[in-house]
Amino acid sequence: MASRVHRPLEDQEFDFITGMAPGPVLAYFTGTWPKAVEACRELDSLVAELARDPGYGARFTAVRADITRCPATVRRHGVTGAPTVVLLRSGEAVATHAGPMGRVELRAFLDAHL
């Protein structure tokens, strides 16, 4: 089964998507302020690419959340800036990375924690 990238609009949608996921969830938090936009756009592209990759896509579900639209989720997972990546298992964070990530770093993060 291929992974999909979900874009929740509110905290309840985030909780619903992560609660229904059959395995690990790669949650990545983005922002729309000028200093974050480029790094968030790059991360969005990389996650979408990995979600389509047969070697990775079947191993996780991805959820993109805008920091300003999911404030309770942001507080619950200790997100303080964008971009931030959090790997969840059964709703609990098992690994977090704050700041920009390139292709190599994102693959290494997934390889280490999936």
C-alpha positions as CSV (number, residue, x, y, z in Angstrom):
1,M,0.0,0.0,0.0
2,A,1.5,3.3,-1.0
3,S,1.7,6.2,1.5
4,R,-0.2,9.4,0.9
5,V,0.6,12.9,2.1
6,H,-2.3,14.3,4.0
7,R,-2.8,18.0,4.7
8,P,-5.0,18.6,7.8
9,L,-6.6,21.9,8.2
10,E,-7.3,21.7,11.9
11,D,-6.1,19.8,15.0
12,Q,-9.0,17.4,14.9
13,E,-8.1,16.3,11.4
14,F,-4.5,15.8,12.4
15,D,-5.6,13.5,15.2
16,F,-8.0,11.6,13.0
17,I,-5.5,11.0,10.2
18,T,-2.7,10.0,12.7
19,G,-5.1,7.8,14.6
20,M,-6.3,5.9,11.5
21,A,-2.8,5.3,10.1
22,P,-1.8,1.7,10.0
23,G,1.8,2.3,10.9
24,P,4.3,5.1,11.6
25,V,3.3,8.7,10.7
26,L,5.8,11.3,9.5
27,A,4.3,14.6,10.6
28,Y,6.0,17.6,9.2
29,F,5.2,21.1,10.4
30,T,5.4,24.1,8.0
31,G,5.0,27.8,8.3
32,T,4.1,30.6,6.0
33,W,6.4,33.4,7.3
34,P,9.2,34.6,4.9
35,K,12.1,32.9,6.6
36,A,10.4,29.5,6.7
37,V,8.7,29.4,3.3
38,E,11.6,28.1,1.1
39,A,12.7,25.4,3.6
40,C,9.1,24.3,4.1
41,R,8.5,24.2,0.4
42,E,11.6,22.0,-0.1
43,L,10.6,19.7,2.7
44,D,7.1,19.4,1.2
45,S,8.6,18.3,-2.1
46,L,11.0,15.8,-0.5
47,V,8.2,14.2,1.6
48,A,6.0,13.9,-1.5
49,E,8.8,12.3,-3.4
50,L,9.6,9.8,-0.7
51,A,5.9,9.0,-0.3
52,R,5.9,7.9,-4.0
53,D,9.1,5.9,-3.6
54,P,8.3,2.2,-3.3
55,G,11.2,1.8,-0.8
56,Y,9.8,4.3,1.6
57,G,6.2,5.1,0.7
58,A,4.7,1.9,2.0
59,R,6.4,2.3,5.3
60,F,4.8,5.5,6.6
61,T,1.9,7.9,6.3
62,A,2.8,11.6,5.9
63,V,0.9,14.4,7.5
64,R,1.6,18.1,6.7
65,A,0.4,20.6,9.3
66,D,0.7,24.4,9.2
67,I,1.9,25.6,12.6
68,T,-0.7,28.4,12.7
69,R,-3.6,26.1,11.8
70,C,-2.9,23.3,14.3
71,P,-1.9,25.1,17.5
72,A,-2.9,22.2,19.9
73,T,-0.9,19.7,17.9
74,V,2.1,22.0,17.8
75,R,2.0,22.4,21.6
76,R,1.5,18.6,22.2
77,H,4.6,17.7,20.1
78,G,6.8,20.6,21.3
79,V,7.2,22.1,17.9
80,T,8.8,25.6,18.2
81,G,9.6,26.4,14.5
82,A,9.2,25.5,10.9
83,P,10.1,23.2,9.3
84,T,10.0,20.5,12.0
85,V,9.6,16.8,11.4
86,V,8.2,14.4,14.0
87,L,7.9,10.6,13.6
88,L,5.0,9.2,15.5
89,R,4.2,5.7,16.5
90,S,0.7,5.1,18.0
91,G,0.4,8.9,18.4
92,E,3.6,9.3,20.4
93,A,6.7,11.1,19.1
94,V,9.7,8.8,18.7
95,A,12.0,11.1,16.8
96,T,12.1,14.9,16.0
97,H,14.2,17.1,13.8
98,A,13.8,20.8,13.8
99,G,15.1,22.9,10.9
100,P,15.7,22.5,7.2
101,M,16.4,19.0,5.8
102,G,17.8,17.9,2.5
103,R,17.1,14.7,0.7
104,V,20.1,12.9,2.4
105,E,19.1,14.0,5.9
106,L,15.5,13.1,5.5
107,R,16.4,9.6,4.2
108,A,18.8,9.1,7.1
109,F,16.2,10.3,9.6
110,L,13.7,7.8,8.2
111,D,16.2,5.0,7.9
112,A,17.2,5.5,11.6
113,H,13.7,5.6,13.0
114,L,11.2,3.7,10.7
